[in-house]
Amino acid sequence: MIRRPLRLWQRNAIAGGIVAAALTVATVTDLGPAWLSYRDSVHPQHVVPAGGEATVAGQTWSISAVRHLGSAVGPGTRPLPDGAVMMTVTVERTGPGQPGQWCMGVLTDGQRRWRGESPPTYGVRAAGGAGSNCATPGPQQWIFLIPGDAVPTALDITGSASAILVRLEL
């Protein structure tokens, strides 16, 4: 029996299906991890309402103090940029520290974000026992330089790859 060759439109349909399958595999394997990483840097895993606390992975998180310091800097430190003000946020964290855990405080107003710095950077005295290291137990404190017209709404505690571990609303 002699088999008739496929028509052109049939060959094109088969080739189109193969191309679609190849693009799907490439998208899932190449873009999937990057998309998940981006999503974790935008959507917090846990949200703590203003004045509240939450327990995440055996650690209880809450905001204990928010201070607006204006533009005054400590002696012997660099001056602030024009229009910038300082703000400190102290986070009370109880529970065991996670060895090797890295984190950063990031202040947000819903549109913009500002990375925290350790208090000594601008001559601000840290709250009693506060540090900025997630690997050790106890309170943490970050200082932020923000525009004078900014109204921050939350503090994001970010981990590796900038994933938001906890969002503490102000």
N, C-alpha and C positions, 0 to 999 in steps of 0.2 A: 504494500500500500504506500502510495506516495503522499507525503504530507505537504500541504500547501503552506508557504511561508506566511507569517503574520503580516497583516496590513500595516501601513505606516502609522495610522492612528493607534493601533494596538501596541506597537513597539514604543511609541511616544508615551502612552499611558503607563506601561511597565517601567520605563525609564523615569517618569515623573514620580511614581511610587517609590522607587529606589532612592531618588534624590530627596524626597520628603522624609524618608526614614533616616537617611544619613544626616540631614539637617537636625532632625529631632534628637538623635543621639549626640551630635556635637553640641547642641544647645544645652542638653541636660548635663553632660559631663564637663563642659567648659564654663558655661555661664551659671549653672546652678549653684555651686559653692560661693561664687562672688555675689550672687543675688541674696543668698541666705546671710552672708556676712553683712551686706548693706542693710538688709531688713533689721538685723539685730542691732545695728548702730542707730536706727531711727525709732523703732518700737521697743519700749522697755519691757523686760521680762516681768517686773513687779513694780506696782505704783503704790506709794504711801501717801494718803491724803494729808493735807496740811494739819499739823498738830498731832498726827497719828504715828503709829509705829508698825513695823512688819517684821516677821521672822523669815529669813531666807537662808537656806542651807545652814541652819543652826546658829545664825547670827541675827540679833535684833537691831534694826536700824531706825533711827529717828533724828530729827533736827533738834538740837538743844539750844542753839543761838544763831542769830543772824544780826550782824553789826554793819551799819553803813558808816564808813570812816571818812567819807568825803575825799578831799584831795591832799590831806596832811600825810606826810611820810616821816618816817623816823630819821634821826640824825645819821649822816654818813651814808645815806642810800640815794639811789638815782631818783630824779624828779619824775613825776607822772607826766604822761603826754597831755597836751592841751585837751580839755573837755572830758578827761577821764576821771573817774572816782573809784575809790576802793571799797570793797565789800568783803566781809569774811563770813563764812558759814562753818559752823561747828556741828559735826554729826556725832551723836552718841551711838556707839556700837558695842553691844555686849555679846559675849560668846567667844569661842576660841578663834584665834587668827588662823588663816590658812597658809601654811608654809609655801613660799614661792608665789603667793597670790599678788598680782599687780593690779592697781586700780588708780583711777584719776577722777577728781571732781570736775564736772563740767556744768556750768551755770547756763540756763536757757530762758529765753522769754517766749518760746514757741516758734520763733523765726530765726533768731541768731543764737550762737553758742560761744562761750568763753571758757577756756581751760584754766583750771586753778593752778596756783603756785603755792609753794610752802610759805608760811608766814614770815620767816626771817628775810625773805627777798626784799621787802620794803620796810624793814625795821618794825614790823608788827609783832608784839609779844604773843606767843601762842597761848591758848587757853590751857589751864592746868592739865598737864599730862597728854595734851593733844599732839598728834603727829599727822603725817600724811601717807603712812605706809599701811596697806591693808593686811600685810603678813603678820603684823603684831596686834594683839587685842587692845581695846580701849578706844577713846574718842579720836576723831580725826578732824583736821581743820584745813581749809584752803582759803586763800585770798584771791580775789578776782579784780581785775581792772576792767571796768565796764564804762560805756558812754554815759554821760551824766543824765541823759533822757531815757535810759533803759529801765524797764520794770521787769526784773526777772520773776519767773513763775515757778521754777523747779530747779533742783540740783540733781543731775544725773551722775551716778557712780558707774563709771565705765571700766571694763576689764580689757583683756587682750583683744585685739582686732576692733577696738572701740565699741564693743557690744555693751549696751546699757543693761547693767545688772539690776539696779534699783533706781527708780525715779522718786525723789522725795519732793513733794510739792511744798512750796513756801507759803 
